[in-house]
Amino acid sequence: MPFIHTKVNRPIDQEQEKVLAKELGQAITILGKSEQWLMLQFDDNCRMYFKGDSQKPLAFVNVKLLGSAGRNAYNQLTGKITQILFDTLSIAPDGIYVEYDETDHWGWNGTNL
């Protein structure tokens, strides 16, 4: 039951969004999760600042998941997400934050898992 919310301060066109969705769908398997249950949200053109600068391409990615994964898996996924954003949106690694939220409770289809 993963959810990946990506916020960027640049536009994302439809083709880029399709690439991001496909690549993130493959990347989530690093955490032992399946694209079958993956939900994605993309927010582009966000007003973002880093080190007082709003002109540099930036991204904030929040990965939420039911359960947990190990430190090594998180490190691998951060690397993969960073590469995906660089390749697709030309956002440099030093302009990307990735946050992980683990939960034991997740609701879906009118019940909790």
N, C-alpha and C positions, 0 to 999 in steps of 0.2 A: 504494500500500500504506500509506495513512495509518491511524493509530490515535489516537483522542482519548480521554484519560482525564480525567474530570471528578470532582473531589472537592469536596463542599460540606458545610457544618456545619448544614444544614437538611434536613428530609425532602423527598423527591421522590416525588410520587404518580404513579400509572400514566399519567394524562393528561399531566402535565408531562413525564414521561420520553418519551412519544411525540412531544410538541412539540419537545423538545430533540433527539431523534434526527432528526426531519425537518429542522429548521432547521440543525443541524450538517452533515447530509448535503448540503444546498444550499450551505452556507458553504465546504465544503472545495474547491469548484470554484475558489475564489479562488486557491488554490495550484496550479491546473492538475491537480488530482486528481479522481477520480470517486467518487461515493457507492457505486458497484458494488464497490469494494475497501475501503471504509471500515469499520473496526471501532471500536465505541464501548464504553466502560465508564463506569458511573456509580456512585459511592460517595457515599451520603448519610449524614447524621447523624454525620459525622466530627468528632472532637475537634480543633478548630483554634483557634489564637490568632493575632491580629495586633495589634501594639502593646500586648501584654499583655491584650487583651480577647478573650473567647470568646463574647460575646453578640451581636456584630455579625454579620450574614450575610456569609459568606466563601466564596470558591471558589478552587481551584487547578486549572488546566487544563494538561495536558501533551499537546502535539501532536507525534507522532512520524511521520516520513515517510521513504520511500525517496527518496534524492536530496536536492535542496535547492530553495529558492524564493528570490526576491529580497526585499530589505528592504521594498520597497513592498508586496509581496504579504503579508508577515508583518504589517505595520502594518494593512493592510486587514482581515486575518483577526482580529487582536486586537480591532479595533473591532467587528467583526461578532459575535464570541464574547461580548464584553462586553455588547453590546446584547441578544443572545439570553438571556443569564443575567439581565439586568435585567428584560426583558419577561416571562420565564417564571417566575423564582424571586425577583424583587424584590431581587437582590443588586446593590448600588451599584457603579459602576465602580471606586471606590477600595478595594473589598474583593475585587478579583479580580486574581490573578496568572495570566499565561499564559506557558508555557515551550515552546520549540521544540527538538526533537532531530532532527538529520539523520543518516541512515546510508547507507552505500554497500552494505550487506549486509542482506538481508531474506529469511528463510526462509518458505516457504509450500508446502503440498502435498507435503512430503517432499523439497524441493529448495530451493536458494537462487536468488533472482532476480538 
